[in-house]
Amino acid sequence: MELFATPFPFDDFFLYVSNHVSVDKTLGVMGILSPKFLEVDGCIMWENVESIEYSKGRQKFTDATVKEREYYYNLFCIEDFFQVGEEVSDCVSETVEEGWRKYMDLKLAFARQIERYWRFALSECYPDKRFEFEISEKGIWPEDGVCLTFWQVNE
């Protein structure tokens, strides 16, 4: 919580959310933490615009392996996700560079939480399958910045 741009006197997520976040926004976040998944052509993907298009037969990378398709279609670009957020200058810091670092740390913390919850959701939906995740600060093709993706591990 020390990275948050909005100061709060207590180190308590429950109090912070109850004072800063509405019920509808909280439910929206919960939906992100427990997404729907779909399985098409042996690929397991989180349900999003790209994966729905794939499931309707409008596919990219038709000659790619299952892992390559999952790697692409499960890409979540956290860098571009937040349309509303704190300005880097809002991050309490001594320098602009330190502010950018704190903002990057917030996005990486968000990515790690997404991984944690999605691993749980995937294990609930597909208990006999294993998944690997990748989080990158520098981007995952074709996206830049903080990104996350996942794919099945065939044993």
Sequence and secondary structure as in RCSB ss.txt:
>XXXX:A:sequence
MELFATPFPFDDFFLYVSNHVSVDKTLGVMGILSPKFLEVDGCIMWENVESIEYSKGRQKFTDATVKEREYYYNL
FCIEDFFQVGEEVSDCVSETVEEGWRKYMDLKLAFARQIERYWRFALSECYPDKRFEFEISEKGIWPEDGVCLTF
WQVNE
>XXXX:A:secstr
 TT SS  SS  HHHHHHHH  HHHHHHHHHHHS  EEEETTEEEE SHHHHHHHTT  S TTS HHHHHHHHT 
EEHHHH SS   GGGS  SSHHHHHHHHHHHHHHHHHHHHHHHHHHHHHH TT EEEEEEESS  TT  SSEEEE
EEE  
